[in-house]
Structures are given as C-alpha cells and as structure tokens.
Amino acid sequence: MTPAERLSVKIFADGADLAGMVDMYRKPYISGFTTNPTLMNKAGIRDYRTFARQVLDAIPDRPISFEVFSDEFVDMERQATEIASWGPNVYVKIPVTNTRREPAYELVHRLSQAGVKVNVTALMTLSQVRAVVDAVSGGVPSCISVFAGRIADTGRDPVPIMAAAVELLKMAPGAELIWASPRELLNVLQADAIGCHIITVTNDILKKLALVGKNLDDYSLETVTMFFDDATKAGFTL
C-alpha cells in the first residue's frame, strides 16, 4: 500500500487546472475534488459553466465542489440550485458569511433541506462550526470546510480546533469535516490522526506523499548531494 492508501482521511485534490484534475482522477487515493473562484481566476477561467461541464464530463463519479460567487443570499440560492443540477456528484460551496459579515446559516439550512449538497466554506471558528452543524442537521449529505491552514497562518495551532470540530460534527451524521488549506504534508497526517473526514490538498503537497516514512539519514545525504551538484553545475570557485 502507498502512504496515501494507509490513511483513513479522504484526500480531495484542490485546484482548477482541468489537465491536473484529470491526472489526479487517475490516482485511486484521490476521493474527490474542490475548487473555488480564486483558483479558477488564477487558472484563467472565464466561462464558469463551460469549465464546470468539462470537469464533470471528465470526472463523473467523485464528489466535486463548485462555489457560488454572488454576495447576495437570494442570488446565491439561485446559483446554488443551478450548480447542484449539473450532476449528482456536485457539492455547492456556500461561504459561511457574505462580505458584509452576514451569516449564511439560514440559506445553508434551506438548501440542505431542499436536497442541495452544500460544502460550507471559509469557517475558522468553532462557533461557526456549531451554527453550520445546526443548519445542515437533518438535511442531505454535506461538508463543512474549516480553513486550518489560515488558522495556522495567524500563529494559532489548528489541531485542537479541528479535533473539537470533529466532535461537533457527531451531531450531524450526514456532514463531513474538511481540513482546508493545508500548508504542508504533515497536515495530512495530523488530519488523519484526529479523525477528520476529508483534507483538501494541492498538487504540490500531494507530490510529497512519497516522502512519508523516508529514512532521515538518507534524506540528509540526498540534500547534501543536491547542494554539491548544484554548486558544481553553477561552476562556483573561490
């Protein structure tokens, strides 16, 4: 078994490059996919529907999250309903608030009860997690994305927060917790250790999976060799 296949946490590939997504789809340890407007913009995507249709044609049988992009709840609901209609494997990402700090809990509740599989995104506090758990309880399957990486960026340890979130989600058996925005491969192992259901991982971090358990003496020697080889290639002299 590969290191990824030994994990209990499900790995979702995070990105908006169609070729990269298709490449990840070929890997059996990739259980699903997520994207967002920022990733799509960086990838140069300008036709939202066309991109989504291409992705769903290529990846018809694993969960994929597409995000609404309106700032008004009425229009978010309209967009969510359309996005959800694109396929049974589609989850609709709903931001936990709009840009005016107005919570989206009522919208999330309506959508979940109406049969839209939501992925509530950009959470960073346990109070937000509690409110979203209440909103999706009794609804269709859903995901709750806590941005652990951004929490870590503020100097806070995300592990206790994520572990507490795992416990909170026991109140909503149909919901899965996503460890979002990881910063390093260690986060995958941390998410697995606390029983987090899903972690979203970018391709650059996924490439490091082969390093799990690597002998550190060997890794040290490889690093020294890299420095020596690069100095030789550069032709440095003193």
Sequence and secondary structure as in RCSB ss.txt:
>XXXX:A:sequence
MTPAERLSVKIFADGADLAGMVDMYRKPYISGFTTNPTLMNKAGIRDYRTFARQVLDAIPDRPISFEVFSDEFVD
MERQATEIASWGPNVYVKIPVTNTRREPAYELVHRLSQAGVKVNVTALMTLSQVRAVVDAVSGGVPSCISVFAGR
IADTGRDPVPIMAAAVELLKMAPGAELIWASPRELLNVLQADAIGCHIITVTNDILKKLALVGKNLDDYSLETVT
MFFDDATKAGFTL
>XXXX:A:secstr
  TGGG SSEEEEE   HHHHHHHHTSTTEEEEE  HHHHHHTT   HHHHHHHHHHH  SS EEEE   SSHHH
HHHHHHHHHTT TTEEEEEESB TT  B HHHHHHHHHTT  EEEEEE SHHHHHHHHHHHTTSS EEEEE HHH
HHHTT  HHHHHHHHHHHGGG TTEEEEE S  STHHHHHHHHTT SEEEE HHHHGGGGGTT  HHHHHHHHHH
HHHHHHHHHT   
